[in-house]
Amino acid sequence: MPTPSVSKIPVEERLFSLVLALLATETGLTKNEVLATVQGYRQRYRAGGDNANLERQFERDKDDIRDLGVPLETVDSPGQSGNNQNLRYRIPRGSYELPDDITFSPGESTLLNLAALVWREGSLSGESRRAIIKLKGLGLVSDEPVLGYAPRIRLRDAAFEPLRAALERNAIVRFAYLKPGEAEARVRELAPLALVQHQGRWHLHAAEPGTEITKTFLLRRIVSQVTTTGATFPAPSGDQTAHALAELDEVWESHTADVEVVPDSDAGTRLLKRRGSLRLPSGVLRLHYSDVNIFADELAGYGPEALVLSPPALRAAVHSRLLRTVDEHAADPSTAGAPGAEGTNHG
């Protein structure tokens, strides 16, 4: 029987399987243990073979999990400090559970317990259950139940499935795309080359038919149904997924912001956990980002806990969102809301 293709496994299940495995052990798992046992990796893992692409997938998944707010840690293996080949990865339960000051009424607890029962009965696929059994066989799973942990994975955008289907057929697609600052959406006609997840968001890497120009589009900004034109295009050569992710990483690396945060605040805790975050001697956080408008939405949500020092474009974008929030709720000062504007630097 042929080995199932990892492309058939939804990314949400792979990420959740990874979170579940890392929650289930106090000592953590090495990279090889993850790749050999966790659903979504083990199907492509080659014992003693070349797993470079799979290792890169794991690195990206770690970043996506951290972006979702999951406290994934890296620790040295016991007795092997400094040996990067034997680093272990874990998610400490204490950092993932609800704070002690959050309580529920008896009625709320009953409803939550009922929901947990439903979750435990139907949340995991047979493949994920077999992965847990395999981890137990290695002596890596604790005795405590872990199936009560619900995933905090974003749902796919509505455009994902029609774009995925078009990718399989090399079909030209058409959709309306709204860029920030523009009053009306523009209709785009494109050859889809790859669907990739970067920093917890889905992107389409596509080419304009008849040209060599490629652009990246954020799926959440597609504001119409995705349709096919009836035309097709030749299958592209090379690894388009790797190319798209490399371009997005380059954009992310090249954009940094200095943000002053209130010590021990929600903003300070969450922003420091972002991939690549650096605390300067002054206490200011230096953060990477891909899209000025998306990052402005996030920072504006922290209100007075985060103050952008640079760059000016990001500072102005956050300022405008805060002013809009004030204007929207001026008639009712008791109402508090988070800005929901969207923006991009994408195609």
C-alpha positions as CSV (number, residue, x, y, z in Angstrom):
1,M,0.0,0.0,0.0
2,P,1.5,3.4,-0.9
3,T,2.4,5.8,1.8
4,P,-0.3,8.6,2.2
5,S,0.8,12.0,0.9
6,V,1.2,14.6,3.5
7,S,-0.5,17.1,1.2
8,K,-3.8,15.2,1.9
9,I,-3.5,16.0,5.6
10,P,-5.0,19.4,6.5
11,V,-2.5,21.8,8.0
12,E,-4.8,22.4,11.0
13,E,-4.6,18.7,11.9
14,R,-0.8,18.7,11.5
15,L,-0.4,21.7,13.8
16,F,-2.9,20.4,16.3
17,S,-1.1,17.0,16.3
18,L,2.1,18.8,17.0
19,V,0.6,20.8,19.9
20,L,-0.9,17.7,21.4
21,A,2.3,15.8,21.2
22,L,4.3,18.6,22.8
23,L,1.8,19.0,25.6
24,A,1.8,15.3,26.3
25,T,5.4,15.1,27.6
26,E,7.2,17.1,30.3
27,T,10.7,16.5,28.9
28,G,9.8,17.4,25.4
29,L,10.5,15.8,22.0
30,T,13.5,16.0,19.8
31,K,13.1,17.1,16.2
32,N,13.6,13.5,15.0
33,E,11.0,12.2,17.4
34,V,8.5,14.8,16.2
35,L,9.2,14.0,12.5
36,A,9.0,10.2,13.1
37,T,5.8,10.1,15.1
38,V,3.5,13.1,14.7
39,Q,0.7,13.1,12.1
40,G,1.5,15.2,9.1
41,Y,5.3,14.6,9.4
42,R,5.8,10.9,9.8
43,Q,4.2,10.1,6.4
44,R,7.2,11.8,4.7
45,Y,9.9,11.0,7.3
46,R,12.7,8.8,6.0
47,A,14.7,7.1,8.8
48,G,18.4,7.7,8.0
49,G,17.5,9.6,4.8
50,D,17.3,13.2,3.7
51,N,14.6,15.0,5.6
52,A,15.7,18.6,4.9
53,N,12.3,19.7,3.4
54,L,10.5,18.1,6.3
55,E,12.7,19.9,8.8
56,R,12.0,23.2,7.1
57,Q,8.3,22.5,7.4
58,F,8.7,21.8,11.1
59,E,10.6,25.1,11.6
60,R,7.7,27.0,9.8
61,D,5.1,25.1,11.9
62,K,6.9,26.1,15.1
63,D,6.7,29.8,14.1
64,D,3.0,29.4,13.2
65,I,2.2,27.8,16.6
66,R,4.0,30.6,18.5
67,D,2.1,33.2,16.4
68,L,-1.1,31.6,17.6
69,G,-0.1,32.3,21.1
70,V,1.0,28.8,22.1
71,P,4.1,28.9,24.4
72,L,6.4,26.5,22.6
73,E,9.8,26.2,24.3
74,T,13.2,24.9,23.3
75,V,15.2,23.2,26.0
76,D,18.6,21.3,26.1
77,S,18.5,17.6,26.5
78,P,19.5,16.4,30.0
79,G,23.2,16.0,30.2
80,Q,23.8,17.4,26.7
81,S,23.7,21.1,27.1
82,G,24.7,23.0,24.0
83,N,24.2,20.1,21.6
84,N,21.8,21.6,19.0
85,Q,21.2,18.2,17.4
86,N,19.5,17.0,20.6
87,L,17.4,20.1,21.5
88,R,14.0,19.2,22.8
89,Y,10.7,21.0,22.1
90,R,7.8,21.2,24.6
91,I,4.7,23.2,25.6
92,P,4.6,23.7,29.4
93,R,1.1,23.0,30.6
94,G,1.2,25.8,33.2
95,S,1.7,28.4,30.5
96,Y,-1.0,27.0,28.3
97,E,-3.8,26.6,30.9
98,L,-6.2,29.2,32.1
99,P,-5.0,31.6,34.8
100,D,-5.9,30.9,38.4
101,D,-8.0,34.0,38.7
102,I,-10.5,32.8,36.0
103,T,-13.4,30.9,37.5
104,F,-16.7,29.6,36.2
105,S,-20.1,29.2,37.7
106,P,-21.6,25.7,38.3
107,G,-23.7,26.1,35.2
108,E,-20.8,27.3,33.1
109,S,-18.7,24.4,34.3
110,T,-21.4,21.9,33.4
111,L,-21.6,23.3,29.8
112,L,-17.8,23.2,29.5
113,N,-17.6,19.6,30.7
114,L,-20.2,18.6,28.2
115,A,-18.3,20.3,25.4
116,A,-15.1,18.6,26.6
117,L,-16.8,15.2,26.4
118,V,-17.8,15.9,22.8
119,W,-14.3,17.1,22.0
120,R,-12.6,14.0,23.5
121,E,-14.9,11.7,21.6
122,G,-14.6,13.2,18.2
123,S,-11.7,15.6,17.9
124,L,-8.9,13.3,16.8
125,S,-8.7,11.3,13.7
126,G,-7.6,7.7,13.7
127,E,-4.2,8.7,12.5
128,S,-3.7,11.1,15.4
129,R,-4.8,8.5,17.9
130,R,-2.2,6.0,16.4
131,A,0.4,8.7,16.8
132,I,-0.4,9.1,20.5
133,I,-0.1,5.3,20.9
134,K,3.3,5.4,19.1
135,L,4.5,8.1,21.5
136,K,3.4,6.1,24.4
137,G,5.4,3.2,23.1
138,L,8.5,5.4,23.2
139,G,7.7,6.3,26.8
140,L,7.1,10.0,25.9
141,V,3.5,10.6,26.8
142,S,2.5,11.5,30.3
143,D,-0.3,9.7,32.2
144,E,-2.4,12.9,32.4
145,P,-5.2,13.2,29.8
146,V,-4.4,15.6,27.0
147,L,-7.4,15.2,24.7
148,G,-9.3,17.9,26.5
149,Y,-7.1,20.6,24.9
150,A,-9.0,22.2,22.1
151,P,-6.9,23.7,19.2
152,R,-6.7,27.4,18.6
153,I,-6.2,27.1,14.9
154,R,-7.7,29.7,12.5
155,L,-10.2,28.4,10.0
156,R,-9.2,28.5,6.4
157,D,-10.4,31.4,4.3
158,A,-13.3,30.8,1.9
159,A,-11.0,31.2,-1.1
160,F,-8.8,28.4,0.0
161,E,-10.6,25.4,-1.5
162,P,-11.4,26.8,-4.9
163,L,-7.8,28.0,-5.2
164,R,-6.5,24.6,-4.2
165,A,-8.7,22.9,-6.8
166,A,-7.5,25.4,-9.5
167,L,-3.9,24.7,-8.5
168,E,-4.4,21.0,-9.1
169,R,-5.7,21.7,-12.6
170,N,-3.3,24.5,-13.5
171,A,-6.5,26.6,-14.1
172,I,-6.5,30.4,-14.5
173,V,-8.6,32.0,-11.8
174,R,-10.5,35.3,-11.4
175,F,-11.4,37.1,-8.2
176,A,-11.9,40.6,-6.7
177,Y,-9.1,41.8,-4.4
178,L,-9.4,44.8,-2.1
179,K,-6.2,46.5,-1.1
180,P,-6.1,48.9,1.9
181,G,-6.6,52.5,1.0
182,E,-8.6,51.7,-2.2
183,A,-12.3,52.4,-2.4
184,E,-13.1,49.5,-4.7
185,A,-11.8,46.0,-5.2
186,R,-10.0,45.2,-8.4
187,V,-10.7,42.1,-10.4
188,R,-7.5,40.0,-10.8
189,E,-6.9,37.2,-13.3
190,L,-4.1,35.0,-12.3
191,A,-2.3,31.7,-12.7
192,P,-2.1,30.2,-9.1
193,L,1.4,28.8,-8.4
194,A,1.3,27.9,-4.6
195,L,-0.8,28.3,-1.5
196,V,1.4,28.9,1.6
197,Q,0.8,29.7,5.2
198,H,3.1,32.4,6.6
199,Q,2.9,33.9,10.1
200,G,-0.4,32.2,10.6
201,R,-2.1,33.5,7.4
202,W,-2.7,32.0,4.1
203,H,-1.3,33.5,0.9
204,L,-1.6,32.9,-2.8
205,H,1.5,33.0,-4.9
206,A,0.4,33.7,-8.5
207,A,1.6,34.9,-11.8
208,E,-0.1,37.2,-14.3
209,P,-0.9,35.2,-17.4
210,G,1.4,35.9,-20.3
211,T,4.1,37.6,-18.1
212,E,6.8,36.5,-15.8
213,I,5.5,38.8,-13.0
214,T,4.6,37.0,-9.8
215,K,2.8,38.5,-6.8
216,T,1.6,37.3,-3.4
217,F,-2.0,37.8,-2.3
218,L,-3.5,37.5,1.2
219,L,-6.5,35.2,1.0
220,R,-8.4,37.2,3.6
221,R,-8.5,40.2,1.2
222,I,-10.3,38.3,-1.6
223,V,-13.8,39.7,-1.4
224,S,-15.6,37.7,-4.1
225,Q,-16.0,34.1,-5.1
226,V,-13.0,32.5,-6.8
227,T,-14.0,31.4,-10.3
228,T,-12.1,29.7,-13.2
229,T,-11.9,31.3,-16.6
230,G,-11.7,28.0,-18.6
231,A,-8.1,28.7,-19.6
232,T,-5.1,26.7,-18.2
233,F,-1.4,27.3,-18.0
234,P,1.7,25.1,-18.2
235,A,2.8,23.5,-14.9
236,P,5.6,25.7,-13.4
237,S,9.0,24.2,-12.8
238,G,10.8,24.2,-9.5
239,D,9.4,24.3,-5.9
240,Q,7.0,27.2,-6.0
241,T,6.0,26.8,-2.4
242,A,9.6,27.2,-1.2
243,H,10.1,30.2,-3.5
244,A,7.0,31.9,-2.2
245,L,7.9,31.3,1.5
246,A,11.5,32.5,0.8
247,E,10.0,35.8,-0.6
248,L,7.7,36.2,2.4
249,D,10.6,35.5,4.8
250,E,12.7,38.1,3.0
251,V,9.9,40.7,3.4
252,W,9.5,39.8,7.1
253,E,13.3,40.0,7.8
254,S,13.5,43.4,6.1
255,H,10.8,45.1,8.2
256,T,11.4,45.9,11.8
257,A,9.6,48.1,14.3
258,D,10.6,49.5,17.7
259,V,7.7,49.3,20.2
260,E,7.6,50.5,23.8
261,V,5.4,48.3,25.9
262,V,4.1,48.5,29.5
263,P,6.1,46.1,31.6
264,D,4.3,42.8,32.5
265,S,1.3,43.8,30.3
266,D,-0.5,41.6,27.8
267,A,1.2,43.4,25.0
268,G,4.7,43.0,26.5
269,T,4.2,39.2,27.1
270,R,2.7,38.4,23.7
271,L,4.9,40.6,21.6
272,L,8.1,39.3,23.2
273,K,7.0,35.8,22.2
274,R,6.8,36.6,18.5
275,R,9.5,35.0,16.3
276,G,12.6,37.1,16.1
277,S,11.6,39.5,18.9
278,L,14.5,41.3,20.6
279,R,14.4,43.3,23.8
280,L,16.8,46.2,23.5
281,P,18.8,47.5,26.6
282,S,16.3,50.3,26.9
283,G,13.4,47.8,27.3
284,V,12.0,48.6,23.9
285,L,11.0,45.6,21.8
286,R,12.4,45.3,18.2
287,L,9.9,43.3,16.2
288,H,9.8,41.9,12.7
289,Y,6.6,42.1,10.5
290,S,5.5,41.4,7.0
291,D,2.6,43.8,6.5
292,V,2.4,47.2,7.9
293,N,-1.4,47.3,8.0
294,I,-1.9,43.9,9.6
295,F,0.7,44.7,12.2
296,A,-1.0,48.0,12.9
297,D,-4.3,46.2,13.5
298,E,-2.6,44.0,16.1
299,L,-0.7,46.8,17.8
300,A,-3.8,49.0,18.0
301,G,-5.6,46.2,19.7
302,Y,-3.3,46.6,22.7
303,G,-4.4,50.2,23.2
304,P,-2.1,52.2,25.6
305,E,0.0,49.1,26.4
306,A,2.0,49.5,23.2
307,L,3.6,52.6,21.7
308,V,5.2,52.5,18.3
309,L,8.4,54.5,18.1
310,S,9.4,53.6,14.6
311,P,9.0,53.3,11.6
312,P,6.8,56.4,11.0
313,A,4.5,54.6,8.6
314,L,3.6,52.0,11.2
315,R,3.2,54.6,13.9
316,A,0.9,56.6,11.7
317,A,-1.1,53.5,10.8
318,V,-1.7,52.6,14.5
319,H,-2.5,56.2,15.3
320,S,-5.2,56.4,12.6
321,R,-6.8,53.2,13.9
322,L,-6.9,54.5,17.4
323,L,-8.5,57.7,16.2
324,R,-11.1,55.8,14.2
325,T,-12.0,53.8,17.3
326,V,-12.4,57.0,19.3
327,D,-14.6,58.5,16.6
328,E,-16.8,55.3,16.2
329,H,-17.5,55.2,20.0
330,A,-17.6,59.0,20.7
331,A,-21.4,58.8,21.2
332,D,-21.1,56.1,23.8
333,P,-17.9,56.5,25.8
334,S,-18.6,53.3,27.8
335,T,-18.3,51.1,24.7
336,A,-14.9,49.7,24.0
337,G,-14.0,48.0,20.8
338,A,-11.0,46.9,18.8
339,P,-10.3,48.3,15.4
340,G,-10.9,45.8,12.6
341,A,-9.4,47.5,9.6
342,E,-7.4,45.5,7.2
343,G,-4.4,46.4,5.1
344,T,-1.5,45.1,3.1
345,N,1.8,45.6,1.4
346,H,1.0,42.7,-0.8
347,G,0.1,42.5,-4.5
